[in-house]
Amino acid sequence: MTPKNHRTASSEREGLTSAKISRFLSLPFQPSRLSTYISVKRFEEVPLDILLRDGIQGVLLDADGTLGPHHTRSFESPALDHVQAMLQQGLKVAIYTNATEDRFQIFEELGVKIVNNVPPKPDRGGFEIAMKEFLGLSDPFKVCMIGDNYITDGGAVDVGMRFIHVQPVMGNESLIHATTRHLAYLCARIHRKIPPTTYRCP
């Protein structure tokens, strides 16, 4: 795919889709879809001891707003170190983003898979393919999705995965993306679906 076509495909994936609209509109009325396994301020604070204790074997990682600012092509050492720590603990790790997928060579060199050619989040099929084909796992309860957006990343809950919420790394993102993300976060807070930072939801 040429860079221009890659940007076009990425723009379509990041834009409004029926799955995103449907999930966003449902959240105030279906609070169970906002269930949060762990809440942290930064990605590198995700507690690996808790993941291992609870039987997590695979991790799907959002990129933009989670590992760094939106559309960044450079990642800070703390994020890279934490990904490496996950791999050293035996966790299978894959990056699942709705944005450009051609900027993660540094993660691939560590052994991270890059999910591609799947439906964009929060499509159920995308999560299932990411789990089976990129993590090599079949039990969604042994997989967690780490991200900053209850609309897209939080869709993992709908297929039985556990969702870890990270406060977003601010950067170059569209107004509609930032606004809808924040509204969904407020909805989760209103329904008391966000546990104390770094602690599991009962």
N, C-alpha and C positions, 0 to 999 in steps of 0.2 A: 504494500500500500504506500503510495507516495505521501510525503509530508502534508500536502494540501488535502488529499483525501482522508488522511488520518485525522486532521483537524476537523474536517466536516463530520466524520463519524463520531468523534468525541463530542462535538457540539450537540449532535442529535441525542447522544446518550445522556448528556448533562441537562438537556432541556426537559420540558414537561412531557411526561408520558402518561398513558392512562393508568398504569400501575401506581405511579407517584401520586396522581390526583386522587385516585380512589382511596389510597392508604391515608393520605393527608386528611381527607374529609371524614374518614371513619374514626380517626383517633379519639375525638372527644366523646364518642359514643361506645367505643370498644377499648376501654382502658387496659385490658389484658394484653393488647398488642403493644403496650408501652413498657412491658415488664423489663426491668433492668437488673442484670446479674451483679454487676459491679460498676461503680462510678468513680472516676479518677479525674484529676485536673489535667495531667499530662500523660501521654502514652507510656513514657518510661516509668510511670508509677504503677502500671498494671502489675499486681502481685502474682508472681509466677508460682509461689508456694501454694496459693489458694487454687490456682488453675490445676496444678498437679494433684493436690489433695482431692479435688472434686472430679477427677477423672477426665479432665479435658485433654484431648490428644491432638487436636488441630485448631489452628487460629487463622481466620480470615481477617485481613487488615485493610481498612480504608486507607487511602493515601492523603487526599487533599483535606486539610483541616485537622488531620489526625497525626500523620507523620511529619507534616510541615504545612506551610501556607499553600493556598490553592495554586495549582499549576507549577509549583516549584520543581526545579530540576536538580537542586542540591539539598542534601539532608544533613542535619546536625548529628554530631557524634553520639549524643545520648540516645537518639532514636535508633541509630544503627547498632549501638552496643546492646540495646535492649532486645532488638530482633535477634542478634547473635546469641544472646543469653537464652532466648526461647529455644533456638535450634540446639544449643548445647544441652538443654534440659530434655531433649528428645521430642519436642513439639514440632509438628508439621506446620509450616507457615506459607501462606499465599496472600499476595496483594490482590484485592478485588476492588477496582475503582471504576467509576463511570466516566472518568476523564481519560486523557491521553495515557496509553499504556507503554510508551516507548522510552521511558525515562528512569527505569529502575534497574539498570545494569549493575549498580553497586549492590543492590539487594540480591540480584540473581547470582552474583559471585559468592554470596554467603550461603546460597542454597535455597533461596526463596523462589517459589513458583509465581508467575504472573498470570492471573486469570485473564483469558482473552476469548473472543468469539462466543460470548455468552450473552443472554439478555441482561440489560442493565438493572441494577438494584432499583426498586425492591421486588422485581419479578421473582416469583417462587422458583421458577425453573433455573434462573441464574444461580441462586444459592445452592440448589441441589447439584447442578453440574460442577460448580466450584468445589463442593465438598467431595464428590465422588471422583472426578477426573483430575483435580489439581491437588487435593489433599490425600486422595486414596482412602477415604473413610466412607462409611455407610450409615453410621448412627449420628443423627444431628445433635443429640444431647451431649455428645463428646466433642462438639465443635463450638467455638465462640467467635462472634463477629465483633471486632473492635472498631468503633467509629464515632463520629461527632454528630450524626444526623439520625433522629428518630424516624424520619420518613423513609430514607433509603437504607442506611445501615441497619436500622431497627427492624427492617423487614425480615431479618434472620429469625426473629421470634416466631413469625408465621409458619416457618418450616420446622420448628422445634429446636433451633439453636439458641444458645444463650448470648445475650447482647451486653457488651461492655461499653458504657458511654464515656467519651473523652470530651472535655471542654474544648471547643474548637480553637485551633491556631488561626488567628485572624490574618487575612491577606486579600489577595485579588480575587474576589468572588462577586457574582452578580447580586443585585439588590433583592431580586425575587428569591434567590437561593438562600441568602442570609435571613430574609424575613420569614419564609416558611419554616426554615430550620429552627429559628428562635420560637415561633409559635408552637411548633410541635414539642419543643423542650418545655415551654410553659405548661402545655397540656399535661406532660408527664409529671411536672411538679404539682400541679393542681390535684391530680389523681394520686399523688404520693407514691409514684412508681419508681422514684430515684432513691436508692438506699444511701446511707451515710457514705462519704467518700472512702473508697478502698475496702468497703465491707459488702458482703453478699446481701442480696435481698432474701428475706426469709422464705 
